[in-house]
Amino acid sequence: MQTDNILSHHVEAARQKLHDLQNKYGFGHSSVLKQSMVLDELINQYQYTYYRHGKKPTV
């Protein structure tokens, strides 16, 4: 797998985990906020990878 495909997979997995945590605990729970930060960081990495190569991100 290429780096962007791996990152894309990680973004999707983190997004699903965030959704599951939000359904279980609600928006204000510390676990939800922490997972949101994890997802943000993954999205930032994904976008950086694309912008570095002059491509448009798809996430």
PQR file of N, CA, C, O and H, with PARSE charges and radii, in Angstrom:
ATOM      1  N   MET A   1       0.832  -1.197   0.000 -0.4000 1.5000
ATOM      2  CA  MET A   1       0.000   0.000   0.000 -0.0000 2.0000
ATOM      3  C   MET A   1       0.868   1.249   0.000  0.5500 1.7000
ATOM      4  O   MET A   1       1.927   1.275   0.627 -0.5500 1.4000
ATOM      5  N   GLN A   2       0.435   2.246  -0.679 -0.4000 1.5000
ATOM      6  CA  GLN A   2       1.151   3.512  -0.687 -0.0000 2.0000
ATOM      7  C   GLN A   2       0.825   4.282   0.590  0.5500 1.7000
ATOM      8  O   GLN A   2      -0.171   4.010   1.260 -0.5500 1.4000
ATOM      9  H   GLN A   2      -0.425   2.224  -1.188  0.4000 1.0000
ATOM     10  N   THR A   3       1.678   5.243   0.911 -0.4000 1.5000
ATOM     11  CA  THR A   3       1.501   6.030   2.122 -0.0000 2.0000
ATOM     12  C   THR A   3       0.140   6.702   2.175  0.5500 1.7000
ATOM     13  O   THR A   3      -0.507   6.702   3.222 -0.5500 1.4000
ATOM     14  H   THR A   3       2.487   5.464   0.367  0.4000 1.0000
ATOM     15  N   ASP A   4      -0.309   7.279   1.052 -0.4000 1.5000
ATOM     16  CA  ASP A   4      -1.599   7.964   1.066 -0.0000 2.0000
ATOM     17  C   ASP A   4      -2.748   6.988   1.274  0.5500 1.7000
ATOM     18  O   ASP A   4      -3.736   7.335   1.922 -0.5500 1.4000
ATOM     19  H   ASP A   4       0.216   7.279   0.201  0.4000 1.0000
ATOM     20  N   ASN A   5      -2.641   5.769   0.738 -0.4000 1.5000
ATOM     21  CA  ASN A   5      -3.681   4.771   0.962 -0.0000 2.0000
ATOM     22  C   ASN A   5      -3.700   4.309   2.413  0.5500 1.7000
ATOM     23  O   ASN A   5      -4.767   4.086   2.984 -0.5500 1.4000
ATOM     24  H   ASN A   5      -1.838   5.487   0.212  0.4000 1.0000
ATOM     25  N   ILE A   6      -2.526   4.167   3.003 -0.4000 1.5000
ATOM     26  CA  ILE A   6      -2.441   3.779   4.410 -0.0000 2.0000
ATOM     27  C   ILE A   6      -3.047   4.873   5.277  0.5500 1.7000
ATOM     28  O   ILE A   6      -3.839   4.592   6.176 -0.5500 1.4000
ATOM     29  H   ILE A   6      -1.659   4.348   2.539  0.4000 1.0000
ATOM     30  N   LEU A   7      -2.674   6.121   5.005 -0.4000 1.5000
ATOM     31  CA  LEU A   7      -3.237   7.235   5.769 -0.0000 2.0000
ATOM     32  C   LEU A   7      -4.746   7.318   5.591  0.5500 1.7000
ATOM     33  O   LEU A   7      -5.471   7.577   6.551 -0.5500 1.4000
ATOM     34  H   LEU A   7      -2.031   6.349   4.275  0.4000 1.0000
ATOM     35  N   SER A   8      -5.216   7.106   4.390 -0.4000 1.5000
ATOM     36  CA  SER A   8      -6.651   7.131   4.128 -0.0000 2.0000
ATOM     37  C   SER A   8      -7.368   6.074   4.958  0.5500 1.7000
ATOM     38  O   SER A   8      -8.431   6.335   5.521 -0.5500 1.4000
ATOM     39  H   SER A   8      -4.627   6.896   3.610  0.4000 1.0000
ATOM     40  N   HIS A   9      -6.788   4.889   5.030 -0.4000 1.5000
ATOM     41  CA  HIS A   9      -7.367   3.815   5.836 -0.0000 2.0000
ATOM     42  C   HIS A   9      -7.393   4.207   7.314  0.5500 1.7000
ATOM     43  O   HIS A   9      -8.390   3.983   8.002 -0.5500 1.4000
ATOM     44  H   HIS A   9      -5.924   4.677   4.573  0.4000 1.0000
ATOM     45  N   HIS A  10      -6.303   4.788   7.798 -0.4000 1.5000
ATOM     46  CA  HIS A  10      -6.240   5.213   9.200 -0.0000 2.0000
ATOM     47  C   HIS A  10      -7.256   6.319   9.498  0.5500 1.7000
ATOM     48  O   HIS A  10      -7.870   6.332  10.564 -0.5500 1.4000
ATOM     49  H   HIS A  10      -5.493   4.970   7.240  0.4000 1.0000
ATOM     50  N   VAL A  11      -7.426   7.237   8.560 -0.4000 1.5000
ATOM     51  CA  VAL A  11      -8.418   8.307   8.731 -0.0000 2.0000
ATOM     52  C   VAL A  11      -9.814   7.707   8.850  0.5500 1.7000
ATOM     53  O   VAL A  11     -10.582   8.085   9.735 -0.5500 1.4000
ATOM     54  H   VAL A  11      -6.927   7.227   7.694  0.4000 1.0000
ATOM     55  N   GLU A  12     -10.139   6.784   7.972 -0.4000 1.5000
ATOM     56  CA  GLU A  12     -11.470   6.164   8.008 -0.0000 2.0000
ATOM     57  C   GLU A  12     -11.689   5.383   9.298  0.5500 1.7000
ATOM     58  O   GLU A  12     -12.774   5.441   9.877 -0.5500 1.4000
ATOM     59  H   GLU A  12      -9.516   6.476   7.253  0.4000 1.0000
ATOM     60  N   ALA A  13     -10.674   4.654   9.754 -0.4000 1.5000
ATOM     61  CA  ALA A  13     -10.786   3.898  11.004 -0.0000 2.0000
ATOM     62  C   ALA A  13     -10.957   4.844  12.194  0.5500 1.7000
ATOM     63  O   ALA A  13     -11.766   4.583  13.084 -0.5500 1.4000
ATOM     64  H   ALA A  13      -9.793   4.607   9.283  0.4000 1.0000
ATOM     65  N   ALA A  14     -10.202   5.935  12.210 -0.4000 1.5000
ATOM     66  CA  ALA A  14     -10.306   6.910  13.297 -0.0000 2.0000
ATOM     67  C   ALA A  14     -11.660   7.609  13.274  0.5500 1.7000
ATOM     68  O   ALA A  14     -12.228   7.902  14.327 -0.5500 1.4000
ATOM     69  H   ALA A  14      -9.545   6.148  11.486  0.4000 1.0000
ATOM     70  N   ARG A  15     -12.172   7.872  12.093 -0.4000 1.5000
ATOM     71  CA  ARG A  15     -13.487   8.503  11.958 -0.0000 2.0000
ATOM     72  C   ARG A  15     -14.586   7.580  12.500  0.5500 1.7000
ATOM     73  O   ARG A  15     -15.499   8.026  13.195 -0.5500 1.4000
ATOM     74  H   ARG A  15     -11.711   7.634  11.238  0.4000 1.0000
ATOM     75  N   GLN A  16     -14.484   6.304  12.174 -0.4000 1.5000
ATOM     76  CA  GLN A  16     -15.474   5.343  12.666 -0.0000 2.0000
ATOM     77  C   GLN A  16     -15.395   5.215  14.187  0.5500 1.7000
ATOM     78  O   GLN A  16     -16.423   5.148  14.861 -0.5500 1.4000
ATOM     79  H   GLN A  16     -13.743   5.941  11.609  0.4000 1.0000
ATOM     80  N   LYS A  17     -14.177   5.183  14.726 -0.4000 1.5000
ATOM     81  CA  LYS A  17     -14.005   5.100  16.174 -0.0000 2.0000
ATOM     82  C   LYS A  17     -14.599   6.328  16.851  0.5500 1.7000
ATOM     83  O   LYS A  17     -15.249   6.212  17.890 -0.5500 1.4000
ATOM     84  H   LYS A  17     -13.342   5.238  14.179  0.4000 1.0000
ATOM     85  N   LEU A  18     -14.381   7.503  16.267 -0.4000 1.5000
ATOM     86  CA  LEU A  18     -14.954   8.731  16.813 -0.0000 2.0000
ATOM     87  C   LEU A  18     -16.477   8.651  16.819  0.5500 1.7000
ATOM     88  O   LEU A  18     -17.116   9.011  17.808 -0.5500 1.4000
ATOM     89  H   LEU A  18     -13.853   7.597  15.423  0.4000 1.0000
ATOM     90  N   HIS A  19     -17.046   8.189  15.740 -0.4000 1.5000
ATOM     91  CA  HIS A  19     -18.504   8.048  15.640 -0.0000 2.0000
ATOM     92  C   HIS A  19     -19.026   7.087  16.712  0.5500 1.7000
ATOM     93  O   HIS A  19     -20.027   7.369  17.370 -0.5500 1.4000
ATOM     94  H   HIS A  19     -16.527   7.897  14.937  0.4000 1.0000
ATOM     95  N   ASP A  20     -18.346   5.961  16.882 -0.4000 1.5000
ATOM     96  CA  ASP A  20     -18.758   4.981  17.889 -0.0000 2.0000
ATOM     97  C   ASP A  20     -18.672   5.554  19.302  0.5500 1.7000
ATOM     98  O   ASP A  20     -19.582   5.368  20.110 -0.5500 1.4000
ATOM     99  H   ASP A  20     -17.533   5.732  16.348  0.4000 1.0000
ATOM    100  N   LEU A  21     -17.579   6.249  19.594 -0.4000 1.5000
ATOM    101  CA  LEU A  21     -17.421   6.855  20.920 -0.0000 2.0000
ATOM    102  C   LEU A  21     -18.475   7.921  21.174  0.5500 1.7000
ATOM    103  O   LEU A  21     -19.016   8.017  22.276 -0.5500 1.4000
ATOM    104  H   LEU A  21     -16.840   6.400  18.937  0.4000 1.0000
ATOM    105  N   GLN A  22     -18.767   8.722  20.154 -0.4000 1.5000
ATOM    106  CA  GLN A  22     -19.782   9.765  20.310 -0.0000 2.0000
ATOM    107  C   GLN A  22     -21.143   9.147  20.584  0.5500 1.7000
ATOM    108  O   GLN A  22     -21.890   9.652  21.422 -0.5500 1.4000
ATOM    109  H   GLN A  22     -18.328   8.644  19.259  0.4000 1.0000
ATOM    110  N   ASN A  23     -21.475   8.071  19.899 -0.4000 1.5000
ATOM    111  CA  ASN A  23     -22.754   7.400  20.143 -0.0000 2.0000
ATOM    112  C   ASN A  23     -22.830   6.822  21.548  0.5500 1.7000
ATOM    113  O   ASN A  23     -23.899   6.805  22.158 -0.5500 1.4000
ATOM    114  H   ASN A  23     -20.867   7.660  19.218  0.4000 1.0000
ATOM    115  N   LYS A  24     -21.703   6.352  22.060 -0.4000 1.5000
ATOM    116  CA  LYS A  24     -21.668   5.731  23.386 -0.0000 2.0000
ATOM    117  C   LYS A  24     -21.659   6.758  24.516  0.5500 1.7000
ATOM    118  O   LYS A  24     -22.363   6.586  25.511 -0.5500 1.4000
ATOM    119  H   LYS A  24     -20.835   6.366  21.564  0.4000 1.0000
ATOM    120  N   TYR A  25     -20.861   7.835  24.375 -0.4000 1.5000
ATOM    121  CA  TYR A  25     -20.633   8.767  25.474 -0.0000 2.0000
ATOM    122  C   TYR A  25     -21.207  10.163  25.273  0.5500 1.7000
ATOM    123  O   TYR A  25     -21.391  10.885  26.253 -0.5500 1.4000
ATOM    124  H   TYR A  25     -20.289   7.975  23.567  0.4000 1.0000
ATOM    125  N   GLY A  26     -21.493  10.567  24.054 -0.4000 1.5000
ATOM    126  CA  GLY A  26     -21.922  11.936  23.791 -0.0000 2.0000
ATOM    127  C   GLY A  26     -20.732  12.799  23.402  0.5500 1.7000
ATOM    128  O   GLY A  26     -19.577  12.389  23.523 -0.5500 1.4000
ATOM    129  H   GLY A  26     -21.344   9.981  23.258  0.4000 1.0000
ATOM    130  N   PHE A  27     -21.038  14.007  22.930 -0.4000 1.5000
ATOM    131  CA  PHE A  27     -19.999  14.875  22.360 -0.0000 2.0000
ATOM    132  C   PHE A  27     -18.972  15.388  23.362  0.5500 1.7000
ATOM    133  O   PHE A  27     -17.812  15.573  22.995 -0.5500 1.4000
ATOM    134  H   PHE A  27     -21.976  14.340  22.831  0.4000 1.0000
ATOM    135  N   GLY A  28     -19.356  15.624  24.610 -0.4000 1.5000
ATOM    136  CA  GLY A  28     -18.460  16.279  25.547 -0.0000 2.0000
ATOM    137  C   GLY A  28     -17.537  15.366  26.324  0.5500 1.7000
ATOM    138  O   GLY A  28     -16.735  15.856  27.120 -0.5500 1.4000
ATOM    139  H   GLY A  28     -20.299  15.475  24.908  0.4000 1.0000
ATOM    140  N   HIS A  29     -17.613  14.082  26.131 -0.4000 1.5000
ATOM    141  CA  HIS A  29     -16.799  13.136  26.894 -0.0000 2.0000
ATOM    142  C   HIS A  29     -15.330  13.245  26.491  0.5500 1.7000
ATOM    143  O   HIS A  29     -15.008  13.487  25.327 -0.5500 1.4000
ATOM    144  H   HIS A  29     -18.264  13.684  25.485  0.4000 1.0000
ATOM    145  N   SER A  30     -14.448  13.062  27.468 -0.4000 1.5000
ATOM    146  CA  SER A  30     -13.012  13.215  27.207 -0.0000 2.0000
ATOM    147  C   SER A  30     -12.498  12.224  26.158  0.5500 1.7000
ATOM    148  O   SER A  30     -11.600  12.561  25.386 -0.5500 1.4000
ATOM    149  H   SER A  30     -14.710  12.866  28.413  0.4000 1.0000
ATOM    150  N   SER A  31     -13.045  11.025  26.120 -0.4000 1.5000
ATOM    151  CA  SER A  31     -12.620  10.045  25.112 -0.0000 2.0000
ATOM    152  C   SER A  31     -12.972  10.506  23.704  0.5500 1.7000
ATOM    153  O   SER A  31     -12.211  10.288  22.761 -0.5500 1.4000
ATOM    154  H   SER A  31     -13.774  10.751  26.747  0.4000 1.0000
ATOM    155  N   VAL A  32     -14.124  11.142  23.570 -0.4000 1.5000
ATOM    156  CA  VAL A  32     -14.563  11.648  22.271 -0.0000 2.0000
ATOM    157  C   VAL A  32     -13.666  12.807  21.837  0.5500 1.7000
ATOM    158  O   VAL A  32     -13.249  12.876  20.681 -0.5500 1.4000
ATOM    159  H   VAL A  32     -14.743  11.319  24.336  0.4000 1.0000
ATOM    160  N   LEU A  33     -13.375  13.701  22.753 -0.4000 1.5000
ATOM    161  CA  LEU A  33     -12.511  14.838  22.429 -0.0000 2.0000
ATOM    162  C   LEU A  33     -11.100  14.381  22.060  0.5500 1.7000
ATOM    163  O   LEU A  33     -10.492  14.912  21.130 -0.5500 1.4000
ATOM    164  H   LEU A  33     -13.713  13.645  23.693  0.4000 1.0000
ATOM    165  N   LYS A  34     -10.590  13.401  22.788 -0.4000 1.5000
ATOM    166  CA  LYS A  34      -9.256  12.881  22.498 -0.0000 2.0000
ATOM    167  C   LYS A  34      -9.221  12.223  21.116  0.5500 1.7000
ATOM    168  O   LYS A  34      -8.274  12.422  20.355 -0.5500 1.4000
ATOM    169  H   LYS A  34     -11.083  12.970  23.543  0.4000 1.0000
ATOM    170  N   GLN A  35     -10.251  11.440  20.793 -0.4000 1.5000
ATOM    171  CA  GLN A  35     -10.300  10.794  19.480 -0.0000 2.0000
ATOM    172  C   GLN A  35     -10.463  11.815  18.367  0.5500 1.7000
ATOM    173  O   GLN A  35      -9.944  11.626  17.267 -0.5500 1.4000
ATOM    174  H   GLN A  35     -11.020  11.278  21.410  0.4000 1.0000
ATOM    175  N   SER A  36     -11.177  12.890  18.645 -0.4000 1.5000
ATOM    176  CA  SER A  36     -11.323  13.962  17.666 -0.0000 2.0000
ATOM    177  C   SER A  36      -9.963  14.578  17.337  0.5500 1.7000
ATOM    178  O   SER A  36      -9.685  14.903  16.183 -0.5500 1.4000
ATOM    179  H   SER A  36     -11.599  13.044  19.539  0.4000 1.0000
ATOM    180  N   MET A  37      -9.124  14.734  18.350 -0.4000 1.5000
ATOM    181  CA  MET A  37      -7.783  15.276  18.122 -0.0000 2.0000
ATOM    182  C   MET A  37      -6.923  14.299  17.322  0.5500 1.7000
ATOM    183  O   MET A  37      -6.127  14.716  16.479 -0.5500 1.4000
ATOM    184  H   MET A  37      -9.349  14.470  19.288  0.4000 1.0000
ATOM    185  N   VAL A  38      -7.080  13.008  17.582 -0.4000 1.5000
ATOM    186  CA  VAL A  38      -6.360  11.990  16.814 -0.0000 2.0000
ATOM    187  C   VAL A  38      -6.768  12.071  15.346  0.5500 1.7000
ATOM    188  O   VAL A  38      -5.920  12.059  14.454 -0.5500 1.4000
ATOM    189  H   VAL A  38      -7.726  12.669  18.267  0.4000 1.0000
ATOM    190  N   LEU A  39      -8.071  12.154  15.107 -0.4000 1.5000
ATOM    191  CA  LEU A  39      -8.576  12.255  13.737 -0.0000 2.0000
ATOM    192  C   LEU A  39      -8.071  13.526  13.059  0.5500 1.7000
ATOM    193  O   LEU A  39      -7.664  13.486  11.898 -0.5500 1.4000
ATOM    194  H   LEU A  39      -8.760  12.163  15.832  0.4000 1.0000
ATOM    195  N   ASP A  40      -8.094  14.640  13.766 -0.4000 1.5000
ATOM    196  CA  ASP A  40      -7.580  15.899  13.205 -0.0000 2.0000
ATOM    197  C   ASP A  40      -6.124  15.752  12.761  0.5500 1.7000
ATOM    198  O   ASP A  40      -5.753  16.202  11.677 -0.5500 1.4000
ATOM    199  H   ASP A  40      -8.425  14.672  14.709  0.4000 1.0000
ATOM    200  N   GLU A  41      -5.314  15.130  13.593 -0.4000 1.5000
ATOM    201  CA  GLU A  41      -3.900  14.960  13.266 -0.0000 2.0000
ATOM    202  C   GLU A  41      -3.725  14.071  12.036  0.5500 1.7000
ATOM    203  O   GLU A  41      -2.889  14.358  11.179 -0.5500 1.4000
ATOM    204  H   GLU A  41      -5.615  14.765  14.474  0.4000 1.0000
ATOM    205  N   LEU A  42      -4.497  13.009  11.945 -0.4000 1.5000
ATOM    206  CA  LEU A  42      -4.413  12.136  10.774 -0.0000 2.0000
ATOM    207  C   LEU A  42      -4.831  12.868   9.499  0.5500 1.7000
ATOM    208  O   LEU A  42      -4.203  12.709   8.452 -0.5500 1.4000
ATOM    209  H   LEU A  42      -5.176  12.776  12.641  0.4000 1.0000
ATOM    210  N   ILE A  43      -5.887  13.662   9.591 -0.4000 1.5000
ATOM    211  CA  ILE A  43      -6.332  14.436   8.429 -0.0000 2.0000
ATOM    212  C   ILE A  43      -5.255  15.441   8.023  0.5500 1.7000
ATOM    213  O   ILE A  43      -4.999  15.634   6.834 -0.5500 1.4000
ATOM    214  H   ILE A  43      -6.397  13.791  10.441  0.4000 1.0000
ATOM    215  N   ASN A  44      -4.629  16.077   9.005 -0.4000 1.5000
ATOM    216  CA  ASN A  44      -3.538  17.014   8.703 -0.0000 2.0000
ATOM    217  C   ASN A  44      -2.386  16.307   7.992  0.5500 1.7000
ATOM    218  O   ASN A  44      -1.839  16.835   7.024 -0.5500 1.4000
ATOM    219  H   ASN A  44      -4.837  15.920   9.971  0.4000 1.0000
ATOM    220  N   GLN A  45      -2.019  15.122   8.463 -0.4000 1.5000
ATOM    221  CA  GLN A  45      -0.950  14.352   7.821 -0.0000 2.0000
ATOM    222  C   GLN A  45      -1.336  13.978   6.395  0.5500 1.7000
ATOM    223  O   GLN A  45      -0.517  14.060   5.480 -0.5500 1.4000
ATOM    224  H   GLN A  45      -2.464  14.694   9.250  0.4000 1.0000
ATOM    225  N   TYR A  46      -2.575  13.573   6.215 -0.4000 1.5000
ATOM    226  CA  TYR A  46      -3.063  13.181   4.895 -0.0000 2.0000
ATOM    227  C   TYR A  46      -3.012  14.362   3.930  0.5500 1.7000
ATOM    228  O   TYR A  46      -2.545  14.232   2.798 -0.5500 1.4000
ATOM    229  H   TYR A  46      -3.240  13.507   6.958  0.4000 1.0000
ATOM    230  N   GLN A  47      -3.495  15.509   4.388 -0.4000 1.5000
ATOM    231  CA  GLN A  47      -3.483  16.698   3.536 -0.0000 2.0000
ATOM    232  C   GLN A  47      -2.060  17.143   3.228  0.5500 1.7000
ATOM    233  O   GLN A  47      -1.768  17.534   2.098 -0.5500 1.4000
ATOM    234  H   GLN A  47      -3.874  15.614   5.308  0.4000 1.0000
ATOM    235  N   TYR A  48      -1.182  17.090   4.202 -0.4000 1.5000
ATOM    236  CA  TYR A  48       0.211  17.466   3.974 -0.0000 2.0000
ATOM    237  C   TYR A  48       0.838  16.578   2.900  0.5500 1.7000
ATOM    238  O   TYR A  48       1.560  17.061   2.028 -0.5500 1.4000
ATOM    239  H   TYR A  48      -1.419  16.772   5.120  0.4000 1.0000
ATOM    240  N   THR A  49       0.559  15.284   2.972 -0.4000 1.5000
ATOM    241  CA  THR A  49       1.088  14.346   1.985 -0.0000 2.0000
ATOM    242  C   THR A  49       0.644  14.732   0.582  0.5500 1.7000
ATOM    243  O   THR A  49       1.442  14.699  -0.354 -0.5500 1.4000
ATOM    244  H   THR A  49      -0.028  14.891   3.680  0.4000 1.0000
ATOM    245  N   TYR A  50      -0.618  15.096   0.433 -0.4000 1.5000
ATOM    246  CA  TYR A  50      -1.122  15.474  -0.887 -0.0000 2.0000
ATOM    247  C   TYR A  50      -0.576  16.817  -1.345  0.5500 1.7000
ATOM    248  O   TYR A  50      -0.155  16.950  -2.495 -0.5500 1.4000
ATOM    249  H   TYR A  50      -1.267  15.123   1.193  0.4000 1.0000
ATOM    250  N   TYR A  51      -0.574  17.801  -0.479 -0.4000 1.5000
ATOM    251  CA  TYR A  51      -0.094  19.125  -0.879 -0.0000 2.0000
ATOM    252  C   TYR A  51       1.391  19.105  -1.202  0.5500 1.7000
ATOM    253  O   TYR A  51       1.851  19.853  -2.065 -0.5500 1.4000
ATOM    254  H   TYR A  51      -0.916  17.693   0.455  0.4000 1.0000
ATOM    255  N   ARG A  52       2.130  18.267  -0.526 -0.4000 1.5000
ATOM    256  CA  ARG A  52       3.559  18.139  -0.790 -0.0000 2.0000
ATOM    257  C   ARG A  52       3.800  17.607  -2.200  0.5500 1.7000
ATOM    258  O   ARG A  52       4.794  17.952  -2.840 -0.5500 1.4000
ATOM    259  H   ARG A  52       1.756  17.660   0.175  0.4000 1.0000
ATOM    260  N   HIS A  53       2.889  16.770  -2.675 -0.4000 1.5000
ATOM    261  CA  HIS A  53       3.018  16.200  -4.014 -0.0000 2.0000
ATOM    262  C   HIS A  53       2.170  16.934  -5.051  0.5500 1.7000
ATOM    263  O   HIS A  53       2.087  16.501  -6.200 -0.5500 1.4000
ATOM    264  H   HIS A  53       2.082  16.490  -2.155  0.4000 1.0000
ATOM    265  N   GLY A  54       1.546  18.030  -4.659 -0.4000 1.5000
ATOM    266  CA  GLY A  54       0.775  18.828  -5.599 -0.0000 2.0000
ATOM    267  C   GLY A  54      -0.540  18.206  -6.022  0.5500 1.7000
ATOM    268  O   GLY A  54      -1.064  18.517  -7.091 -0.5500 1.4000
ATOM    269  H   GLY A  54       1.613  18.382  -3.725  0.4000 1.0000
ATOM    270  N   LYS A  55      -1.076  17.328  -5.187 -0.4000 1.5000
ATOM    271  CA  LYS A  55      -2.357  16.694  -5.479 -0.0000 2.0000
ATOM    272  C   LYS A  55      -3.434  17.280  -4.578  0.5500 1.7000
ATOM    273  O   LYS A  55      -3.138  17.885  -3.547 -0.5500 1.4000
ATOM    274  H   LYS A  55      -0.651  17.076  -4.318  0.4000 1.0000
ATOM    275  N   LYS A  56      -4.676  17.095  -4.978 -0.4000 1.5000
ATOM    276  CA  LYS A  56      -5.796  17.555  -4.176 -0.0000 2.0000
ATOM    277  C   LYS A  56      -6.276  16.408  -3.286  0.5500 1.7000
ATOM    278  O   LYS A  56      -6.532  15.316  -3.793 -0.5500 1.4000
ATOM    279  H   LYS A  56      -4.916  16.604  -5.815  0.4000 1.0000
ATOM    280  N   PRO A  57      -6.405  16.625  -1.962 -0.5600 1.5000
ATOM    281  CA  PRO A  57      -6.852  15.550  -1.076  0.2800 2.0000
ATOM    282  C   PRO A  57      -8.293  15.148  -1.348  0.5500 1.7000
ATOM    283  O   PRO A  57      -9.097  15.954  -1.817 -0.5500 1.4000
ATOM    284  N   THR A  58      -8.610  13.889  -1.048 -0.4000 1.5000
ATOM    285  CA  THR A  58      -9.953  13.371  -1.280 -0.0000 2.0000
ATOM    286  C   THR A  58     -10.701  13.084   0.006  0.5500 1.7000
ATOM    287  O   THR A  58     -11.846  12.633  -0.043 -0.5500 1.4000
ATOM    288  H   THR A  58      -7.956  13.234  -0.668  0.4000 1.0000
ATOM    289  N   VAL A  59     -10.095  13.328   1.145 -0.4000 1.5000
ATOM    290  CA  VAL A  59     -10.765  13.071   2.429 -0.0000 2.0000
ATOM    291  C   VAL A  59     -11.398  14.336   2.927  0.5500 1.7000
ATOM    292  O   VAL A  59     -12.013  14.339   3.993 -0.5500 1.4000
ATOM    293  H   VAL A  59      -9.165  13.694   1.185  0.4000 1.0000
TER
END
